[in-house]
Amino acid sequence: MEESLKKLLSDLKNVNEDVQLPDPQNEQVLKLAFVGDTVFDLFTRDYLNRKFADKIKINDLHTKNTELVCAKSQSKISDYLVNNVFSEEEINFFKHARNAHSHSKSKNSSIVEYRKATGLEAVLGLLLYTDEKRLIEVLNKICECIE
């Protein structure tokens, strides 16, 4: 799984080599959450596709992915990561992102769950730009949490 994640991230970064990547230290935290949302979605889709391969139909894969990427599920995953995986710096960034003022909200979760999900996504976005190795470690821990 780890090698496939490395290749996936490498390929993703090489798609537009000429595009200037944003400096995550200066980037607005909600923009990092925007990117992290996609990282999380791509990761869960790849995870489910590998786990279930030919065992279930595509509609069932979609349903399972929807359950994983919802704010309620991400909130539970973020609780696990904050308590067991994140470094002090990552926890501080998570809290900063969690408290960022967003003008949107989730239909099916509480504001607390939505904000925790935003914090998780922001950390994933930050790690994508700053520490690919750490991102893979965190994604592997998410995989353990999901199981």
Secondary structure, DSSP 8 states (H G I E B T S, - for coil): -HHHHHHHHHHHHHTTTTS----TTTS-HHHHHHHHHHHHHHHHHHHHHHHHTTTS-HHHHHHHHHHHHSHHHHHHHHHHHHHHT--HHHHHHHHHHHTS--S---SSS-HHHHHHHHHHHHHHHHHHHH-HHHHHHHHHHHHHHH-
